[in-house]
Amino acid sequence: MDSSYFDVVVCGSDLAGLVAAALLGRRGLRVLVCGFERVPASFQAGPYTLAREPALLPPPDVESVARVLRELNFLQIVRRRAPPLQPAFQLVLPRHRLDVGSPELTSRELAREFAGDAGAVGAALERLTAASAELDPLLGSDLTLPPDGFWERREVARVEDRLPAAAADLLAPLTAEHPLRVGLTALAALSSGFAPVDLNSMVLARAFDLQRRATFRLDGGLPALRSLFLERIASTASEVRQRLTPQEVVFRRGKVAGLRVRPRDETIGAGHLLWAGPLATLLPLCGDKAGRRLRELAAGVRPACYRYTLCLLVRREALPEGMGARVIAVRDPAQPLVEDNALAVTVGNEDRQNQVPVWVDCLVPAAAAAGPGYLGVVRARVRERLGRLLPFFDRHLLVLASPHDGLSPELPEAASGSPPPEPIAATPMTAALTCELPRTLAVAGLPHATGIKNLTLVSQENLPGLGLEGELVSAWGAARLVTGAQPGRETSRREILIEDV
């Protein structure tokens, strides 16, 4: 017997699940959110609490993002709490450094750094921008993406006919080792959900176009971003339950009917289950009911790399003059864009105690990541490389730690004679995927549909080529699929007036 019943149960740690839950709760459905704490938003490093990653938002004026923010009444909140970075990002290459942002700034920087081929470089960037613009109307439309039915697939096919061919090189005639090509490829690899070997022109175009418009950084990192949606969920008739571990998907008459969870071994009834995590983690919970289609989908999308993050807290003096808040740094354009060869450095806002959070991301091969001691070696290499980008950070370092490698934090200012800090329990890294399935619009991965009634996938695996924008689009589509079968109840006028105050 079910201990409780919800219209929708959302289970998993991907942000797409929280966004879908907030939308569905806003539309009047009773939603349960669980399982998101599997990947904690923050971790303890000695006396410091660190956000495991920054919160970088796509431009809120892009319709695919704006419609979510409008429905949840977040537009003004995001504009107030997440001002745009200036410049949008910096590229740091062996012999070049340029700021990217407004067209005027970017043109000036290209003329300074690539005077000999500024025309060819500018034309290549215009092609990227034009290709990305073809996606804007579709991503902001009312279609479910990836498409779910015949009519939606037909509409998507019309847009695909206008996109560059799959093998098109939008950066031609720039050579394979041209610094700008390598820098933009690193930007796409470190901001999308695809591994470097799976990047294509459309992923590159969308990554560049969104980030050159502006990067928006929410203060507080991932905990603040999650809290934004969790608070909206809690303000509806929905519930958020932490520390529930899914144990088994319950089926009745061939469709999903609930979720059995620990620690109390209770069964929660559900009209619909949204799985907001890797499909590979869902299969064991379905047992022999998983079916052939679900297993084929799981085999078609898998991690090729993982995103390793090093988190620091430094004093403001550690940051070199002129350094932007978002830096993509490539050490050697001829080498693969993994480990310390390609870093994304994100600088947070200074707090009242003169402390600044810094996050350093890189990709590590999935095959090597499981090896004992490997992440410790990566940490040392990334730390050394960071010392070249921030030459004085050691003098002003308060703490350095990672939520992934199981090592102890560095605490340079710990009192002498104090016991060494405890190692930090390793938590899963975010996957950068390789995909053998047909790629809708060259950016998609898994469909929402699973072949099992009332079971829908809503995660970064749906539209990995779009990064965080893809999770918002995926959440919108999943919410539409659920409310299409079970229309949401009208939100009362009183609630709207209260929420909009």
URNORRA-V31228 format. One line per field, one symbol per residue. phi: phi as a letter, one per 20 degrees, with the letter a starting at -180 (. if undefined). psi: psi as a letter, one per 30 degrees, with the letter a starting at -180 (. if undefined). A space follows every 50 residues. Layout:
phi = ???
psi = ???
This chain:
phi = .ffaccfbddcpdffgffffffffffeoeecddbnffgdffbbecmeddd ffbfdddfgfefffeffffffeldgfffffecfffcffadddcgcbbbec afgfffffffffecgfcfffffffffffffffffegfffeeefecgfdcg fffffffffgfeegggefdfefefffdfgfgfffffgffecedefgfdfb fffffffffffffrdddefnmggffffgefffffedeeccdemedfdaee dblncfcrcecdeeldddfbfbddedagfgeegffemfegnffffffffe cbfdbceecddcccegffeffnffeccddcecfedgeclffccddddeef efdmdcfcdcdbdcfffefeffnfffffgffffffffeecgdfffceebc acedemeffecgefffnffffffeffdfefededcdegdglmcecffffd ndfmccebbfffcffdmfgfffffffffffffffecgffffffffffffe f
psi = kkflkkekkkklfkeeeeeeeeeeeeggljkkklfffejkfllkjbfkjk kflljkklkffkefeeeeeeeghfeeeeeefilkkjlelkkjlegkkkkk cleeeeeeeeeefheeheeeeeeeeeeeeeeefffeeefglglkklkfae eeeeeeeeeefflllegkjfgkgklegkeeeeeeeeeeeffagklefgll eeeeeeeeeeffekkkjkkfaeeeeeeeeeeeeffaglkjjlgkjkekkk kkhglkfakkllfghlkjkkfkkkjhakeffeefffbffeleeeeeeeff klkflljkkkklklleffklkfklfjkjkkejfflkhlbgfjkjkkkakk afggkkkkkjklkkkeefffkkfefeeeeeeeeeeefeeifgfefgkekk lkgffglllkifgkkkflkklklkkklklkkklkkglkjkggflcklekf fkkgjkkjaffeiffgbeeeeeeeeeeeeeeefefikkkkkleeeeeeef .
